């Protein structure tokens, strides 16, 4: 039983795919930066399925590519609202239910939360905050039976927030080429498929990782093991 929360109807497509493959899924529209919407999301989830076993904090936006002095204040605030305030709010309203079930939480951070990366001040700061929030929650809620871990993907073949659709064809192609070029410099030499990250998240959410909490797990093709970066 899965609840998919998203800002737009793309979440319904995901829920439909789960149902098509034999699962049970419900889509609930939610802006994770708005407390009232997050509270309603958790209330409806528990009302619909009777319990909450796992929370996956996956919502995130990139915030574009600028150095800090070029970044608009509103752009910084929006990245923080989604990437850090969002997990805070989801955790806040989910934790009472997770404590009841001795459940688990998986935060989707990023390798950019572990290193400094060019032209990504807000994104790096937000994901770095999420990494350490993961550790802090593990400390506070481990005694209550709740495990909290994070997965840090590197280059993954996704289109975060529909970014490619907002670019012209040449810009989109150039952006994809940059990602593929950077990924090629990693030890495994390619971007990850989304399933390769999802399998790690499922492991961290499940009893198979029953003695793991506060763990920050990289799924990055060796990216953070090297100094190679082609801006």
C-alpha positions, 0 to 999 in steps of 0.5 A: 500500500503506497501513498504518492504525494506530489505537487501535480498530477504526475503523482497520479501517473505513478500511482496508476503504474503501481495499481497496474502492476498489482499494487495498491496506491493512492495519489494525494496532491501536496505542497510539502512546504505548506504545513497544513497540506502536509498535515492533511496528507498524513491524516488522510494516509492513516485514515485510508490505510490505518497505519504508516510504516515508512516515510520516504522524503523524496521531493526536491528541486535543483534551484538552477545554476548560479554562484551565490552572489547571482542567486535571487533570495526568492530562489534560495528560499524556494529550494530550502522550502522544498528540500529541507523544510519539506522533509522537516514537515513530513517528518514532524507529522509522520513521526507520531505514526512511525513511533506507533509502528516502530517504522522507518524513514528514508531521506533522499539527499544527494552527493551534493550534500556531502561535497561542494559542487559548482554553481549549486549553493542552495542545493548543496546547503539544503541537501547537506542540511538533510544529511545531518537532519537524518543523523539527528533524527536517528539519535532522537527517535532510535530509542522509540524504535524508528530508524532514519537513514538517507540515500545520496544519489549521484548522477541519475537519469531523471529530469528533476522538476521537468527542467528539460521541458523548460529549456529549448532543444539545444539547451536541453541537449547541452544540459544532458550532455554535461550530465553524461560527460560528468557521469562518464568520469566516475569509476562506473562511467555512467548515470544511474537508472532510477531503479538502482537508487530505488532498490537501495531506498527499499532496502533502507526502509525494510527490515533487511537493514534492521540494524542501520540508522543514521546511515548516509548511503551513497549510490553514486557510481563512485562519484564521491570517491574521486576528484574528477569533475568537469564543470 
